[in-house]
Amino acid sequence: MVGPSMNSQGGIASVVMSWKSAGLFERWPITYLETHIEGGKLDKLRVGVFAFLRFLWMLASNRVACVHLHVGRQRSFLRKSAFALAAIVFRRPVLLHIHSGRFSVYFHDDCNWIQRHIIRFVLDQADQLIVLSKVWHEVLRPISTNRRVTVLENFPETPALVPDEAARIQHEILFLGLLNRDKGFYDLLEAIAPLCAEFPSIMLACGGKGNQSEVVQRIKQLRLEKHVNLLGWVSGPSKAAWLSRSSFFVLPSYVEGTPMGILEAMAWGMPVVSTKIGGIPDLVEHGREGLLIEPGDIAGLRDAMRQLLRDDEERRHMGVAAQKKVDRHFSARAIMPRLHRLYQEYCEKEIEPSTLLPMTNRKS
């Protein structure tokens, strides 16, 4: 398996960590190769080159049954393309797992003809394309002739105890994501500003990174200093604490796949305000688990938040429905058997039987 460091910041690392917590690395003899870490350019280059050289050695010594590549866009895809091409040369099955919600925009608008040719070749040659939601079938159709596409949704870690609505801070709203335009962060600030007079105790807790000076300047322009709490990047117990105390979750993105932030919020029993893009409508049914608006609709975003700020009972009902939906459709129990079946199809025929230990006996 090839992807970013599990300690890095981002959705792919969260997905891999959720798989690890669900026992994937105990059931299958997985070697995880990190191609990206947080840090300087030289450190990133060193990690990427070492991972590729180790992969070539593993291929040459017949130690690879199958390669599962986690790809985003831009440099993430181009880095993983080298692994895919090497695996194709050695005739090893390639599972290409696409995570970026902006992949289509990246392909059509940001790539030159050489890059598009490489991307199309890698997609066409992959033994299996893995995507996050059903809408990807149409996204990939103009890009690749490969029709071996499997939908494998993300899932969050399930909290041991979900707090009741009465235990939450009534007018505290949680945002987790990059503080940029794509995530709708600046739309969110504009939508919050008129609500401050109506709800003097309103507080927007923002977990994520962005252009700090630009973010702070915009908050000052809108006079939101008392109503916005910039948390920085949050993870682990800190993230759990914010998920357990805020009243609802908001993510007014312009581009998304299947956001882990929304799934985590739903698992914690929080209603969601978000946009009708990517795989989000597969997660949130408008009026049931939350409220959905069109991207860029600042007035609609303001009205949706006002609706939830006013109605404690609606928040409670939506939060319960959100938690139940994650448990039924987006939990380890629902998703992991499908991933195991993929590995059985592409890996077991290539792995020596002696290396596959029973799930109860294998050590992590």
Secondary structure, DSSP 8 states (H G I E B T S, - for coil): -EEE-TTSSSHHHHHHHHHHHTTHHHHS----EEEE-SS-HHHHHHHHHHHHHHHHHHHHTT--S-EEEEE-STHHHHHHHHHHHHHHHTT--EEEEE--TTHHHIIIII--HHHHHHHHHHHHH-SEEEESSTTHHHHHTTT-----EEE--------S----GGGS-TTEEEEES-BSTTTTHHHHHHHHTTHHHH-TT-EEEEES-B-HHHHHHHHHHTT-TTTEEEEES--HHHHHHHHHH-SEEEE--SS-SS-HHHHHHHHTT--EEEES-TTHHHH--BTTTEEEE-TT-HHHHHHHHHHHHH-HHHHHHHHHHHHHHHHHHSSHHHHHHHHHHHHHHHTTTTS-GGG---TTT---
